[in-house]
């Protein structure tokens, strides 16, 4: 196995453990009972974690080359673990906010963004597959750790669940750092020739990428945030509702792997158009179908579309902007944070207003169509 593939495995280990941040829904009810706070306040912990994560990806390109790869990964995982340990001892909302939202959320963004950009530089010949594998591992982590959290909470406590993931971060960080040290991984690898690292970034294209990316992930983030609720609104039982949340995560992980492989072989514009169309169609069908089982199956397609999208866009941005790719990706990634805050909230508002998710899914499907239209008009690939 080459050094590049070992670096890819180490990066996947990092994002796999960090993906646990998206299993936060398991903590909502136990934290309500522990801190005696309303659900809206507990939910804000996750929302602010997404904001911190987004900020870290936005600013990450400024710090990626400051430390050797193994040091950066190790410090990131250790600081994230410290944040979780603080959260595990929380007796107030502010302690939980400081530990989970700020420390864990920000370190999560640094580790995710760095791992993504590192494999893209180390393995330029299979950049799509490598970046797709890193995002898929991130999605897989949310599935696995949701089960682990639920188990630890059931047999012991919320504190036990949070300390368990802190321990996993320490172990995973040390293993990944050791591999990166032995392979002498370095972020400071020149990217493809012909790009001027000193040139200015194309702001118009950044804005275009921002719009189509935001519109493309909107549907997936809405569905992920309300998967169980959507199933329950179709008269699913508790086990099927839980399966809906797991299924959408599995679809996301599979989409990351497959899209990463396809983007090395297909024109990127074709994927940027097709993937939001898939999500739009699936949501429109769910909005009119009464059956719970069919809705759960279609939610897996929405998850597949979302996982594919978050794998394809880093590759598309890296290919278009060259050496400015990490900086451009950080700016475009703010669209994910924007959609992550807005989409679940709008779905909740529509549910409170109409007593169901039909209108919310129609809105998300319409926004996904705008993404496909924008990708077709803006021509977001080199030479197009």
Secondary structure as UniProt FT lines:
FT   HELIX           3..18
FT   HELIX           19..27
FT   HELIX           28..35
FT   HELIX           39..60
FT   TURN            61..66
FT   HELIX           69..88
FT   HELIX           93..96
FT   HELIX           97..104
FT   HELIX           105..122
FT   HELIX           124..126
FT   HELIX           127..155
FT   HELIX           158..182
FT   TURN            183..184
FT   TURN            193..194
FT   TURN            197..198
FT   HELIX           203..233
FT   TURN            234..235
FT   HELIX           238..262
FT   TURN            263..265
FT   HELIX           268..288
FT   HELIX           292..321
FT   HELIX           322..324
FT   HELIX           325..354
FT   HELIX           358..378
FT   TURN            382..383
//
